[in-house]
């Protein structure tokens, strides 16, 4: 269906638009479907799209160009996007540009991109938690979980302290690594899928009769305040529980009330400084840099944004058709069918 040639500007443009749209819409679809691991799925989608852009590219620099356009579109339609999201997208594109230097090792490069992005996505959260709460945070987790296990499961006072934080961090990174590997493996097989005879079976004619207003009715997931995010709530509940234990049974924990309070105070101050001082400054710098670069890609950006309603309709129709599938089988069907239909869309004049 699609081969590599000089006319591949159309598939690359469409994949770039799909990447930009997935950054703003895919999270809302997954949230509405109550699918977990949304962050990992969105980064996996980025890996797949970057790999396909590399497949269709006939010259170096196409991935970086697509990355810049995605960032500029994000800044234009989602001005309140967190600074970290811009950094993640740019890093994904930069790594992709570096890995796909040789088309003959496309499968290897795809899997490597998935693994690297998976590891970085997992480490990002762990590094952020360490910077905000300090090293004492991981010690606090060990103290709290060891206390709970000792009280409810093991009565012996000679029980050795188990390093739960290392296990939790390892599992967290491992899950991201597995997601990344699967995304890379999936991406490595996508060219064969979109060029196979069975690709025509994935064409969905209902897209063109779909009511555009229904697509607009699919609301984007609202950005939660930092204090309402589950991870932060869980951390503060854990810290509060440890603080209570240190008052009730101080001999059972090695952290004093003062050190726990200082850890919470440190976290609160860092979060406030970041969200109300550093983040706005960095955001302003990023938007100025992107604005200077936007003149170079104005026509392409406007063309993509103007066609967003049809891309969105395509995604909504295919997502509804995918209800026959279950779990990750649904995601597999959705991604394959969506990409094939995006590449074959006929835009109205």
C-alpha positions as CSV (number, residue, x, y, z in Angstrom):
1,X,0.0,0.0,0.0
2,X,2.8,2.4,0.9
3,X,6.4,2.3,-0.2
4,X,9.4,4.6,0.5
5,X,9.8,7.3,-2.2
6,X,10.1,11.0,-2.7
7,X,6.4,11.5,-2.3
8,X,6.3,10.4,1.3
9,X,5.8,13.9,2.5
10,X,2.1,13.2,2.7
11,X,2.4,10.2,5.1
12,X,5.0,12.0,7.2
13,X,2.7,15.1,7.4
14,X,-0.3,12.9,8.4
15,X,1.7,11.0,11.0
16,X,3.0,14.2,12.5
17,X,-0.5,15.5,12.8
18,X,-1.6,12.2,14.4
19,X,1.3,12.5,16.9
20,X,0.3,16.1,17.8
21,X,-3.4,15.0,18.2
22,X,-2.5,12.0,20.3
23,X,-0.6,14.2,22.7
24,X,-3.8,16.2,23.3
25,X,-6.6,13.6,22.8
26,X,-5.5,10.1,23.4
27,X,-5.3,10.7,27.2
28,X,-9.0,11.7,27.2
29,X,-10.1,8.6,25.3
30,X,-8.1,6.3,27.6
31,X,-9.5,8.1,30.7
32,X,-13.1,7.7,29.4
33,X,-12.4,4.0,28.8
34,X,-10.9,3.6,32.3
35,X,-7.7,2.1,30.9
36,X,-4.7,2.3,33.3
37,X,-1.1,3.2,32.5
38,X,-2.3,6.1,30.3
39,X,1.1,7.8,30.4
40,X,2.9,4.7,29.2
41,X,0.4,4.2,26.4
42,X,0.7,7.8,25.2
43,X,4.5,7.5,25.2
44,X,4.2,4.1,23.4
45,X,2.0,5.8,20.7
46,X,4.7,8.4,20.3
47,X,7.3,5.6,19.8
48,X,5.2,3.9,17.1
49,X,4.6,7.2,15.2
50,X,8.3,8.2,15.4
51,X,9.2,4.8,14.0
52,X,6.8,5.2,11.1
53,X,8.0,8.7,10.3
54,X,11.5,7.2,10.2
55,X,10.3,4.4,7.9
56,X,8.8,6.9,5.4
57,X,11.7,9.4,5.6
58,X,14.0,9.6,2.7
59,X,16.4,12.1,4.3
60,X,17.8,12.9,7.8
61,X,16.1,15.5,9.9
62,X,12.4,14.5,9.3
63,X,11.9,13.2,12.8
64,X,13.3,16.4,14.4
65,X,11.2,18.5,12.0
66,X,8.1,16.5,13.0
67,X,9.0,16.9,16.7
68,X,9.3,20.7,16.4
69,X,5.9,20.9,14.7
70,X,4.3,18.7,17.4
71,X,5.7,21.0,20.1
72,X,4.5,24.1,18.3
73,X,1.0,22.7,17.8
74,X,0.9,21.7,21.5
75,X,1.9,25.2,22.5
76,X,-0.8,26.7,20.2
77,X,-3.8,24.5,21.2
78,X,-2.7,23.5,24.7
79,X,-0.9,26.5,26.2
80,X,-1.2,25.1,29.7
81,X,0.8,21.9,28.9
82,X,3.4,21.2,31.7
83,X,7.0,22.0,30.9
84,X,8.0,18.4,31.5
85,X,5.7,17.3,28.6
86,X,7.6,19.5,26.2
87,X,10.9,18.0,27.4
88,X,9.6,14.5,27.0
89,X,8.4,15.0,23.4
90,X,11.6,16.7,22.4
91,X,13.7,14.0,24.0
92,X,11.7,11.3,22.2
93,X,12.2,13.0,18.9
94,X,15.9,13.6,19.5
95,X,16.5,9.9,20.4
96,X,14.5,8.8,17.4
97,X,16.6,11.0,15.1
98,X,19.8,9.5,16.5
99,X,18.7,5.9,16.3
100,X,17.3,5.7,12.8
101,X,20.5,6.5,10.9
102,X,20.3,3.2,8.9
103,X,17.0,1.8,7.5
104,X,18.5,-1.6,7.3
105,X,18.3,-2.0,11.0
106,X,14.8,-0.5,11.3
107,X,13.5,-3.3,13.5
108,X,16.5,-3.0,15.9
109,X,16.2,0.8,16.0
110,X,12.5,0.6,16.7
111,X,12.9,-1.8,19.7
112,X,15.8,0.3,21.0
113,X,13.7,3.5,20.8
114,X,10.9,1.8,22.7
115,X,13.3,0.5,25.4
116,X,15.0,3.9,25.9
117,X,11.8,5.9,26.0
118,X,10.3,3.3,28.4
119,X,13.3,3.6,30.8
120,X,13.4,7.4,30.6
121,X,9.6,7.6,31.2
122,X,9.9,5.4,34.3
123,X,13.0,7.2,35.7
124,X,11.4,10.6,35.2
125,X,8.9,10.1,37.9
126,X,11.4,8.5,40.3
127,X,13.9,11.3,39.8
128,X,11.1,13.9,40.3
129,X,10.0,12.3,43.6
130,X,13.6,12.2,44.8
131,X,14.1,15.9,44.0
132,X,10.9,16.9,45.6
133,X,10.9,14.8,48.8
134,X,14.6,14.0,49.1
135,X,16.3,10.7,49.9
136,X,14.4,10.5,53.2
137,X,11.3,9.7,51.1
138,X,12.5,6.3,50.1
139,X,13.6,5.6,53.7
140,X,10.1,6.6,54.8
141,X,8.5,4.1,52.5
142,X,10.7,1.3,53.9
143,X,9.9,2.3,57.5
144,X,6.1,2.5,56.9
145,X,5.8,-0.8,54.9
146,X,8.0,-2.7,57.3
147,X,6.0,-1.4,60.2
148,X,2.7,-2.5,58.6
149,X,4.0,-6.0,57.7
150,X,5.4,-6.4,61.2
151,X,2.1,-5.3,62.9
152,X,-0.3,-7.3,60.7
153,X,1.7,-10.2,59.3
154,X,4.8,-10.9,61.3
155,X,4.9,-10.6,65.1
156,X,8.5,-11.4,65.6
157,X,10.6,-8.4,66.8
158,X,13.7,-9.8,65.1
159,X,12.4,-9.4,61.6
160,X,15.0,-7.8,59.4
161,X,14.2,-4.5,57.6
162,X,13.4,-5.2,54.0
163,X,14.2,-2.5,51.3
164,X,10.8,-2.1,49.8
165,X,11.7,1.1,48.0
166,X,14.3,-0.6,45.8
167,X,11.8,-3.3,44.9
168,X,9.1,-0.8,44.1
169,X,11.4,1.3,42.0
170,X,12.7,-1.7,40.1
171,X,9.1,-2.9,39.4
172,X,8.1,0.5,38.3
173,X,10.9,0.9,35.8
174,X,10.5,-2.7,34.6
175,X,6.8,-2.2,33.8
176,X,7.8,0.9,31.7
177,X,10.6,-1.1,30.1
178,X,8.1,-3.8,29.1
179,X,5.7,-1.3,27.7
180,X,8.5,0.3,25.7
181,X,9.7,-3.0,24.3
182,X,6.2,-3.9,23.2
183,X,5.8,-0.5,21.6
184,X,9.1,-0.9,19.7
185,X,8.3,-4.5,18.6
186,X,4.8,-3.4,17.5
187,X,6.3,-0.4,15.5
188,X,8.9,-2.7,13.9
189,X,6.0,-4.8,12.4
190,X,3.8,-1.9,11.3
191,X,5.4,-1.3,7.9
192,X,4.6,-5.0,7.0
193,X,1.0,-4.5,8.2
194,X,0.3,-1.3,6.3
195,X,1.8,-2.7,3.1
196,X,-0.1,-6.1,3.4
197,X,-3.1,-7.1,1.3
198,X,-5.2,-7.3,4.5
199,X,-4.6,-3.6,5.2
200,X,-7.6,-2.8,3.0
201,X,-9.8,-4.7,5.5
202,X,-9.0,-2.0,8.1
203,X,-10.4,0.8,5.9
204,X,-13.4,2.3,7.7
205,X,-15.9,4.0,5.3
206,X,-18.1,5.2,8.2
207,X,-15.5,8.0,8.9
208,X,-16.9,10.2,6.2
209,X,-20.5,10.0,7.4
210,X,-19.6,10.6,11.0
211,X,-21.1,13.7,12.6
212,X,-18.3,16.1,13.3
213,X,-20.2,17.5,16.3
214,X,-20.0,14.1,18.0
215,X,-16.2,14.2,17.7
216,X,-16.1,17.6,19.2
217,X,-18.2,16.3,22.1
218,X,-15.3,14.0,23.1
219,X,-13.9,16.2,25.8
220,X,-10.2,16.3,26.6
221,X,-9.3,15.2,30.0
222,X,-9.1,18.1,32.4
223,X,-5.7,18.9,33.8
224,X,-5.7,18.0,37.5
225,X,-4.1,20.3,40.0
226,X,-1.0,18.7,41.4
227,X,-2.5,18.1,44.8
228,X,-5.4,16.1,43.3
229,X,-3.1,13.7,41.4
230,X,-3.3,10.1,42.8
231,X,0.5,9.8,43.2
232,X,0.8,13.0,45.3
233,X,-2.3,12.1,47.4
234,X,-0.8,8.6,48.0
235,X,2.5,10.1,49.1
236,X,1.0,12.6,51.5
237,X,-1.3,9.8,53.0
238,X,1.8,7.6,53.4
239,X,3.8,10.4,55.0
240,X,0.9,11.4,57.3
241,X,0.5,7.7,58.4
242,X,4.2,7.5,59.2
243,X,4.0,10.8,61.1
244,X,1.1,9.4,63.2
245,X,3.0,6.1,63.8
246,X,6.1,8.2,65.0
247,X,3.8,9.8,67.6
248,X,2.0,6.6,68.7
249,X,4.9,4.2,68.7
250,X,8.2,6.1,68.1
251,X,10.4,3.1,68.9
252,X,9.1,1.3,65.8
253,X,10.4,3.8,63.2
254,X,13.8,5.4,62.8
255,X,12.5,8.6,61.5
256,X,11.7,11.4,63.9
257,X,8.6,13.5,63.7
258,X,10.8,16.5,62.9
259,X,12.4,14.8,59.9
260,X,9.0,13.7,58.5
261,X,7.6,17.2,58.9
262,X,10.7,18.7,57.3
263,X,10.3,16.3,54.3
264,X,6.7,17.3,53.8
265,X,7.5,21.0,54.2
266,X,10.4,20.7,51.7
267,X,8.1,19.0,49.2
268,X,5.4,21.7,49.6
269,X,7.9,24.5,49.2
270,X,9.6,22.9,46.1
271,X,6.2,22.3,44.5
272,X,5.0,25.8,45.1
273,X,8.3,27.3,43.8
274,X,8.1,25.1,40.7
275,X,4.5,25.7,39.8
276,X,4.2,29.4,40.7
277,X,7.7,30.6,39.8
278,X,10.1,28.4,37.8
279,X,7.5,26.7,35.6
280,X,5.9,29.9,34.3
281,X,9.4,31.4,33.5
282,X,10.5,28.2,31.7
283,X,7.1,28.0,29.9
284,X,7.5,31.6,28.7
285,X,11.0,30.8,27.3
286,X,9.8,27.7,25.6
287,X,6.9,29.4,23.9
288,X,9.1,32.3,22.7
289,X,11.6,29.8,21.2
290,X,8.8,27.9,19.5
291,X,7.1,31.1,18.3
292,X,10.4,32.1,16.5
293,X,10.6,28.7,14.9
294,X,6.8,28.6,13.9
295,X,7.2,31.0,11.0
296,X,9.2,28.3,9.2
297,X,6.4,25.8,9.4
298,X,3.3,28.1,9.5
299,X,1.6,26.6,6.4
300,X,2.2,23.0,7.5
301,X,0.9,23.7,11.0
302,X,-2.2,25.5,9.7
303,X,-2.9,22.6,7.3
304,X,-2.6,20.0,10.1
305,X,-4.8,22.0,12.5
306,X,-7.5,22.6,9.9
307,X,-7.7,18.9,9.3
308,X,-7.8,18.0,13.0
309,X,-11.6,17.6,13.0
310,X,-11.3,14.7,10.4
311,X,-8.4,13.1,12.3
312,X,-10.5,13.3,15.5
313,X,-13.6,11.8,13.8
314,X,-11.4,9.0,12.5
315,X,-10.1,8.3,16.0
316,X,-13.5,8.4,17.6
317,X,-15.2,6.1,15.0
318,X,-12.4,3.5,15.2
319,X,-12.3,3.7,19.0
320,X,-16.1,2.9,19.0
321,X,-15.6,0.1,16.6
322,X,-12.8,-1.3,18.8
323,X,-15.3,-2.1,21.6
324,X,-15.5,-5.6,20.2
325,X,-11.9,-6.1,21.3
326,X,-10.8,-6.5,24.9
327,X,-7.9,-5.1,26.9
328,X,-4.7,-4.5,25.0
329,X,-6.2,-6.3,22.0
330,X,-8.4,-3.2,21.7
331,X,-5.4,-0.9,21.7
332,X,-3.7,-3.1,19.0
333,X,-6.7,-2.9,16.8
334,X,-7.2,0.8,17.4
335,X,-3.6,1.7,16.6
336,X,-3.3,-0.4,13.4
337,X,-6.7,0.7,12.1
338,X,-6.2,4.3,13.0
339,X,-2.8,4.6,11.3
340,X,-4.0,2.8,8.1
341,X,-7.0,5.1,7.9
342,X,-5.0,8.3,8.6
343,X,-2.6,7.4,5.8
344,X,-5.5,6.8,3.4
345,X,-7.8,9.7,4.3
346,X,-9.4,11.7,1.5
347,X,-9.8,15.3,2.6
348,X,-12.7,17.4,1.3
349,X,-11.7,20.1,-1.1
